[in-house]
Amino acid sequence: MHPIEVTLDVVCGKWKGVILCHLQEEGILRFGELKKRLPGVSQKTLTLQLRELEEDGLVNRKVYPQVPPKVEYSLTEYGTELEATLEMMCEWGINHHDKVGPNSDSQLIEKPN
């Protein structure tokens, strides 16, 4: 297996990289907060992507024993090791959006400084 395959296997999927970026930028987010930041994702897909990231050891899932249930997601220490990689991917996307973006007319969301 080529090393890039390992990386792509973990961060690929339409939403995984975006989920990781939001958790990297904001620290801890509840499921509903993540869902609001990803308006095109279904609840089922978001749940699946979060489970896969948790299984890969990149995301913590903390469940509070209360009604209604409260669940928070954050990056693990292992997940924070992707910070530089995600930053480089984000910069590449900013620099090449007009050339290769699926909808070159769509606007990029400014990333926080």
N, C-alpha and C positions, 0 to 999 in steps of 0.2 A: 504494500500500500504506500502510495506517495504521501509525504507529510501534509501536503495541501488537502488531500482527501480527508485526513483526520479533522482539520480545521473546518472544512466545508460541511462535514457530516454533523458537526456540533452547532454551527451558527447558521446553516442554511435552512431554508424554509422561509416562506414569505415574511413571517412575523418574528422569528427567533432573534435576529439581530436587532430589530427595533425594540423588542421587549428588553433585551440586554442593555441597550442604550438608555432607555427610560429608567431602568433600575440603576444604572451607572450614574446618571445625571441627578436622580432624585432620591436615591437611597432606598427607602421603603415605600411600597405602594400596595394598596389593597386591590383586590380583583376588579372592583368597579372602577377604580381610578385608572388602572391599566386599560380597561375596556374603553373608557372615555378617550384615552390618548391614541387608541387604535380604532377609529370609527368604522373601518371596513372589515373588521374581524368578527366572526361569529363567536358566541359564547363557547360553543363546542370546540372550535379551533383554538381559541385562546387557552382553554383548559388543557387541551392536548399538548400544545406547545410548551406551556408551563410545566406540565408533568415530565415531558422529555428533558427540559432544561434541569429540572430537579433530579431526574434519574442520572443525568450526566454530571451531577455535582456542582452545577454552576449557579443554581438558584436555591435559596432557602424558602421553605413554606412554613409559616408559623400560624397555627390554628389556636384561637382563644376559645376556651369552653364557656360560651355564652349564647344566648338566643336573642336576636338572630346571630348566626355564626359570623365571626370576624376572622378573616384570613389575610395575612400580610406576606408579601414577597420581597425578597432582597437578594443581592448577590452574595454568594459565599466568598470566602477568601480566594478560593480557586477561580471563581468567576471573575474576580477583579483582575486576574492575570490577563484577561482579554482586553483590558482597557486600551492599550496602545493599538492593538489590532483593529478594534472598533473605531477608534479615532481616525486611523489611516483609511479605513473603508468609508467613513463619513466624508472625509476630505476628498477622496477620489470621487465620490458621488456628487459633491458640490462642484468640483472642477469639470466633471464630464456629463452632468445632467442633461444639458442641451443636446449633446451629441448622441447619447445612448439611452436617455430616459424613455420609458414606455410611452409617456405622454409628454412630449417636450414642451407642451403649452402649460403643463401643471407647474405650480409654484413649489419651491422647496421650503420646508419649514426651517427657519433659522435655528441653529443649535445654540444652546446657552453657552456663555463664556465661562 
